[in-house]
């Protein structure tokens, strides 16, 4: 019999170390303490593999999003409720955003991608594909696959209502208008600086 460290035992079982730690805390698998370290009997690990069918445990990250910065709590709750009801694995965390699906820099999405990169989430689940992003979902799927994770959509190829599409359109216009204004402002600053330099030369 071999006493395995947490990481090695988790690797043999094909689960994340956090999952194995939770199993140990709940008494699902025996644990031996060596100082402050958990150790697992290789016999118990093999027995656990048989009892779980050798299948990899699903570490689910649920992602819910609404476009508005306020209100729409019922929509967020409905999405989460549906995802929880259809879950077939271990729900690690629910990631939430109140932002347009066109926006790339979203706190909830960023946290979800970090969790995937750390191996804490192996399955990303959404009610509709456009909850994750309006465009570029293919790139996100590729990114998830690099880290060994997958995307599951409960209702494929369904899009938000007219109001949210209108909000996305306004978001696009606002973004480009802001960039155009910024470009013009930069040009104006350069022109003013150039004119200021010329005035100083003339004043001499």
C-alpha positions, 0 to 999 in steps of 0.5 A: 500500500502506498500513501499518496499526496493529495495532488497525486491521488487526485490525478489518479482519480481524474478529479481536481484536488479541491474535489478530492479534499471535499470528498475527504472532508465529507468522509467519502474517502478515508484520509490519513494525516502525516503532519499537516498533509493529507495522504490517501491510501492507494487501495482506497483510491483504486476503490474510489475509481471503481465506485465512480466508474473511473469517470472524470468528475464534472466541475461545472461553472455556471455563467449567467448574464443580463445586459442591464446594469440594474434590475432584471434580477428575475432573469439572472435567477431564472437562468441560474435556476434552470442551470442548477436543475439540469446539473449533472456534476459538481457546481463549483461556482455561479459567475454573474455579469450585468453587461452587454454580450459585446463587451469583452472585459466582464468581471464574471467572464474574466473570473470564469476564464481564470477558474478554467485556466486553474483547472477549477472548472471543466464544464462551462454551462449557459442557458443560451450561447449569447449569454456567454457572448454575442460574437466570438463564441468559437474563439472562447470554445477553443480557449476552453478546449486548450485548458481541457474544458467544454461549453454546454448550452441548454438551448442552442441557437436562440438569441435574446429579445428585441430590447437586448439586441437594441441595447447591443446596437447602442453599445456598438455605436457608443463604443465606436463614437467614443473611439472616434471622439478620442481620435479627434481629441488626440488630433486636436491636442497635437494640432494645439501643441503644434500651434503653440510651438509655432507661437513660441517661435514667433514670439522670440 
